[in-house]
């Protein structure tokens, strides 16, 4: 009976270890995607600033006051 419980616990531990590794790989992949997206956003922001400097803005671009 103890041996059966020990086998069950070992099986659950192996499953948990596999799950943790799978989740770890998912987190690593998602962090890479986040890093890439942040880099793309910085590049887009930089290009927007270069294409349209602050002095080129008009009154049409101003945010209207909130009532």
N, C-alpha and C positions, 0 to 999 in steps of 0.2 A: 504494500500500500504506500509506504513512504517512497519507494523507488518509482512508482507510478506518478506520484505528485512531483517528484524531482524531475522526471522526464517532461511533465507538463510545464513546469516552471522554466526549464531549459528551452523548450519550444517557444514559449511566450517571450523569453529573453531574446532569442534569435530573431523572432518576428519584430520585436521592439528595436533591436539594433539595426535591422534592415530598414525599418521605417524611418529611424533617425537619419540614416545615411541618405535615403531618398529625399527626405526633407532638406537635409543639408545641401545636396546637389541642386535642389530647386531654389534655395535661397541664394546660392552662388550664381546660378544662371540669372535669376531676377536682379541681383545686384549688378551684374554686367549689363543687363538691359537698362537699368536705371542710370548707370554711369554713361552709357551711350546716349540716352535721351537727354541727360543734362548737358552733355557736350554739344548735342545738336541744338538745344535751346540757346546755349551761350553763343553759338555760331550764328543762329538766326537773329538773335538780339544785336549782335555786333554788326551784321549786314544791314539790319534795319537802321541802326544808328548812322552807319556810313552812307546809306542811300538817302536818308532824310535827316539832316542835322537840325538841331533845335531852332536855329535862326530861320529855317525855311517854313516853320509852322505859321498858320494864319489864325485869325479869330474864329474861323469855322471849326478848327481843330480843338478849340477850347471846350472843356466840359461845361455844360450849362449848370447854373446854380440849382440846387434842390430847393423845392418850395415846402 
